[in-house]
Amino acid sequence: MRHVVSEPESGSVVRLHAGDWLEVQLSHNQTDADWQVVEQPGCLFPLTETVADRPSVLPVGPRRRSLGFLAFGASGQQAQPLRLALVNRRCPERSEVRELSVLVS
């Protein structure tokens, strides 16, 4: 089954079954920044990573990134963290972080 999570907030819990596909969609308005996977649980295998510029009337519109993962195995009774960070290349120590809790059964 395919699960799409768009603009998740930190603390969101994602429940999956082994064999499910998780797609996390994120966006931002910074020109020199991009979303990166900082930490991922062992029960997720990275599949895809795409970047798309969304058409906008303004010269610089929101950029979207879609990160895909395949869930396998089981994470047990404990949710495991999937940590994503919006890292600015000019100032890498300042970034937005979103941490999701992933539970695979």
C-alpha positions in Angstrom: 0.0 0.0 0.0 1.2 3.5 -0.7 1.2 6.1 2.1 1.7 9.8 1.2 2.5 12.2 4.0 2.5 15.8 2.9 4.1 18.5 5.0 4.2 16.5 8.2 4.8 18.2 11.5 7.4 17.0 14.0 6.0 14.3 16.2 3.7 12.8 13.5 3.4 9.0 13.8 3.4 7.0 10.6 2.1 3.4 10.8 3.1 1.0 8.0 3.1 -2.7 7.2 6.0 -4.5 5.7 6.0 -4.0 1.9 4.3 -0.5 2.1 5.7 2.4 0.3 6.0 5.7 2.2 6.3 9.0 0.3 7.1 12.1 2.4 6.4 15.4 0.6 8.1 18.6 1.8 8.5 22.1 0.5 10.3 25.3 1.3 11.0 28.8 0.0 14.7 29.1 0.5 16.9 29.2 -2.6 20.0 27.8 -1.0 18.4 25.0 1.0 17.2 21.5 0.6 15.6 18.7 2.6 17.9 15.9 3.6 17.5 12.6 5.5 19.5 13.0 8.7 18.4 9.7 10.4 16.3 6.9 9.2 15.1 3.7 10.9 16.5 0.4 9.8 13.1 -0.8 8.7 12.9 1.8 5.9 14.8 1.4 2.6 15.2 4.6 0.6 13.7 4.4 -2.9 13.4 7.7 -4.6 14.3 11.3 -4.2 12.9 14.0 -6.5 13.0 17.7 -6.6 10.5 19.7 -8.5 10.0 23.5 -8.9 6.3 24.3 -8.5 5.2 27.0 -11.0 4.6 30.3 -9.3 3.8 33.9 -10.2 6.7 35.1 -8.1 10.3 34.7 -9.5 11.2 32.3 -6.7 8.4 29.9 -5.7 8.2 27.0 -3.3 10.4 24.0 -4.0 9.1 20.6 -3.3 11.0 17.4 -2.5 9.5 14.0 -2.3 11.4 11.3 -0.4 10.3 7.7 -0.9 10.9 4.6 1.3 10.0 1.0 1.3 9.0 -0.5 4.7 10.3 -3.9 5.5 10.7 -6.1 8.5 9.1 -4.9 11.7 10.2 -2.1 14.0 8.8 -4.0 17.0 6.5 -2.3 19.5 8.6 0.9 19.5 8.3 3.7 16.9 11.7 4.6 15.3 12.7 8.1 14.2 12.8 9.4 10.7 14.6 12.7 11.0 14.5 15.2 8.0 16.3 18.5 8.0 16.0 21.6 5.8 19.7 22.5 5.5 20.8 25.8 4.1 24.1 25.5 2.2 25.2 29.0 3.2 24.5 28.5 6.9 24.4 24.7 7.6 24.1 25.0 11.4 20.7 26.7 11.0 18.2 24.3 9.8 14.6 23.2 10.3 14.1 19.7 11.5 11.1 17.4 11.3 11.1 14.1 13.1 8.5 11.5 12.3 7.9 8.4 14.3 7.7 5.3 12.1 6.1 2.1 13.3 6.2 -1.0 10.9 4.2 -4.1 11.8 
